[in-house]
């Protein structure tokens, strides 16, 4: 048996596997004897069918099976033993492959096209320039967060008179000629908020209304014909809404008003834990720290996207075996069409270039992910998740339990590893190139992707 590689060019080649009869004869014989023990045929006891008959019936299938096993085994062991860096998988060659006949051939030759990894070489220097967008945490942003905490930790109080933002509960009854309609709609425990009533005249009927008062209003006018809202409120089908234009009474049974929390020690404790802060100034400082921690990943992510653009531009001229890669993508996913592959291929090439550029820098900068890195990142991610729900002072024991749970999920761990690698790569690249730190507001930051993506990295040095 012989396996060889013939290079077409720097990024493609043909792997040839040559198999002679003595390479597979013993294996084929064992396979046929194994088949014989399993064959059931009229006139013979199980396992006693003559080997000649078994060969005649199953010999071709058995030969193809052994050849395929040998080809796969030797092909990949050759790639592994010779440290051949390939992209995707070997695919059948369309030009050099000779016809194969398992009925008559004893020696076989198989040819496979392979896409080879390109050689990537570039340097990052101070002539390469990128902007790092730091999100400005000003008093206005802190004020918004303070108000958000006051709303989140507020209370609901029972009141006697309706205001626009109140929640009103009561009994709704359909009217006919000013009187409750016999067999008409009657809803106990109905709920509405005046602020959601679109018809201003109908809304005014509720504003200032006192407990136990009956308000006569028209749902169709109140919600201006919004079928889904009216159907939900009156508990009817949407198809009935257009014919439901009656007046109704709403007998007010309960008025609930939301009251924002006061800026005091109770709020400080609920947000950051007992006695973590003891005055407004310290409270605002902690909020600032929290916002910095919250926005920093967004700045880092934006920077990584710009780093990606820089690295891809550095190796823009690197060639790949496009035809082989496209054929492999088609074979890999039978549902994909040639047109889809052609449309998606520029993005595939960009991803490949970024991968090879990163891989080169990982080795050059000796970037590794240790267990401590993974534990610390997982803890940050879990804390950020809790913070989204307003939980900024989670007990360490609870935090540790969640971290352990997260690190038991392979998909999450792989995601964390990729993020850590990119963080470390970002830090290393900042030391090599010129980085301009630009402070922006959150609103300005949200507009950056559209503006930055449209730019060519004109300031970067040529690869």
Secondary structure, 3 states (H helix, E strand, C coil): CEEEEEEEECCEEEEEEEECHHHHHHHHHHHHHHHHHHCCCCCCCCCCCCHHHHHHHHHHHHHHHHHHHHHHHHHHHHHHHCCCCEEEEEEECCCCCCCCCCCCCCCEEEEEEEEECCCCCCCCCCCCEEEEEEECCCHHHHHHHHHHHHHHCCEEEECCECCCCCEEEEEEEEEECCEECCCCCEEEEEEECHHHCCCHHHHHHHCCCECCCEEEECHHHHCCCCHHHHHHHHCCCHHHHHHCCCCEEEEEEEEEEEECCCCCHHHHHHHHCCCCCCCHHHHHHHHHHHHHHHHHHHHHHHHHHHHHHHHHHHCCCCCCCHHHHHHHHHHHCCCCCHHHHHHHHHHHHHHHHHHHHHHHHHHHHCCCCCHHHHHHHHHHHHHHHHHHCCCCCCCHHHHHHHHHHHCCCHHHHHHHHHHHHHHHHHHHHHHHCEEEEEEECHHHHHHHHHHHHCCCCCCCCCC
